[in-house]
């Protein structure tokens, strides 16, 4: 079975799947192998028991993610008989752990006050464009001068635009850091900043300025842009294009309120 897993890993790499995703698949399979306890235990009943274990220990979305990997592996082996039906997930009807605009402004003020210009610019870029943290590598001196960046992600290309204000801010940052060309937000070497470093630093900034850390992560700035856009502009088709969504169903979550907003609205009914 280990030979099959090695061959499966090679096949994934040949399909140009991202290394991080391949590593995730391998980790998922290792988890299943530990549960099964050996190749002789690979039966439909084993994968069903694995499904029940996952559902009892993890959130439904996490369990589905692990099971999808196992199903994909068995299908690749030609052993569809070992695949199991994925549990149905209830659709989300509200956004949880959202970053408010007030908290965003507070974090900006903190970074300006204490001279953390890089993270001031990173937050402005994430919130001002809706890009994902892994896409910061496309923010180059050349792109800023042009006023837009071409982003390649998930086998799709999309162009994101910088507002005039954001362009001026990033130009000033590049000048201060003496960046003549290439990536603006770098780590300790000349490579693009590591997404995990951004995640940890944003949490630290939130803690320092009294913002709920649970609501602060790189993607929360993308959520902030989307929710603000829907409130002020309301064009869901255009928002889907900005965010790079292939389906409006994905974008529709941003038309819904948070649990707190729904609770407040229900309270106003007086029933």
VENKA-V131562 format. One line per field, one symbol per residue. burial: b if it has 9 or more other C-alpha atoms within 8 Angstrom, else e. A space follows every 50 residues. Layout:
BEGIN
burial->???
END
This chain:
BEGIN
burial->eeeebeebbeebbeeebeeeebeebbebbeebbeebeeeeebebebbbeb beebbeeeebeebbebbbbbbebbbeeebbebbbeeeeeeeeebbeebbe eebbebbbebbbeeebbebbbbbbbbbbbbbbbebbbbbbbebbbebbbb beeeeeeebbebeeebbebbbebbbeeebeeebbbbbeeeebbeeeebbe ebbebbbebebebebbbbebbbbbbbbebbeeeeebeebbebeebeebee bbbbebbbbeebeeeeeeeee
END
